[in-house]
Amino acid sequence: WLLHQLRGSVLDELGRSGEALAAFDAALACEGVSAGAVRYNRAVTRLRAGDPGGALADAEHVITEPHEAPFAGAALGVAVDALLALRRHDDALALVEHAISSVAGAGGEVATATLEGTRAKALLAAGRSRVDIEAACSRAIEGGGAGQEVADVLGALAPDDDLARTRFHVVIEVALVGADRASLPEGVTGYFRTMRVAAASEEEAKRLATLLEPRSLLPRARVHTLAPEGDDAARRPRSVSSSGRLYFGE
């Protein structure tokens, strides 16, 4: 089944969704298959192929089956995207709220923060208040779980204007000390994050590049690399893309 799944993933990346789905179906028919892994990948392909209903069915299976736990978090994101594509905004928000309650009860602070980013995306799609959206973004950032979803939401909230902007490639280096390292492996001393932003100046690019960092870490954040990449058609200051944290140590 692993070969069928790998083939499906490669075909999906090539945009050949029909063949990819056939490969995932073949994987699911194999003895000893890890159904959660295959169904998650099939859900992603179905969503990209314009079948949010099918994607939701696969994602729900992964979320609700206890033995599929390793893939449940990623599948929840697919389920939310599928529900939003189906314009079932209230259901998407309810799913995220339930997940946040479950994770928070288990003491998963970073996981909860990551889900706050998903909540912000769902709130934005549902047309909810800016105050609620920004509050969810803030909880994601301060909890250390902000990533591409939060970058996209903050970019969508930024006001339009007529300034010409340049895309910048920015690498942020953040030093971690004391309590910052409590939940990390021994020897970790900091992390890098790579951002691509659309900004009218280098100073604005630096500000945008640190938007996803908690306030407590901003004093120890510095720009490691900043390089212009060319003109951008955007008429708003925004984050274009964000990596996760790449940790480094002694």
Salt bridges, closest charged atoms under 4 A:
ASP12 OD2 - ARG48 NH1 2.55
GLU13 OE2 - ARG48 NH1 3.40
GLU19 OE2 - ARG16 NE 2.80
ASP25 OD1 - ARG42 NH1 2.64
ASP58 OD1 - ARG39 NH1 2.95
ASP58 OD2 - ARG42 NE 2.73
ASP58 OD2 - ARG46 NH1 2.98
GLU65 OE1 - HIS67 ND1 3.64
GLU68 OE2 - HIS67 NE2 3.27
ASP81 OD1 - LYS121 NZ 2.51
ASP90 OD1 - ARG128 NH2 2.73
ASP91 OD2 - ARG88 NE 2.90
GLU97 OE1 - ARG119 NH1 2.54
GLU116 OE2 - ARG119 NH2 2.50
GLU116 OE2 - ARG139 NE 3.03
GLU134 OE2 - ARG130 NE 2.87
GLU142 OE2 - ARG215 NE 3.31
GLU149 OE2 - LYS121 NZ 2.73
ASP160 OD1 - ARG236 NH2 2.85
ASP161 OD1 - ARG165 NH1 2.78
GLU173 OE1 - ARG222 NH2 2.75
ASP180 OD2 - ARG220 NH2 2.07
GLU203 OE2 - LYS206 NZ 3.45
GLU204 OE1 - ARG165 NE 3.55
GLU204 OE2 - ARG207 NH2 3.90
GLU213 OE2 - ARG193 NE 2.58
GLU229 OE2 - ARG196 NE 3.12
ASP232 OD2 - ARG167 NE 2.34
ASP232 OD1 - ARG238 NH2 3.42
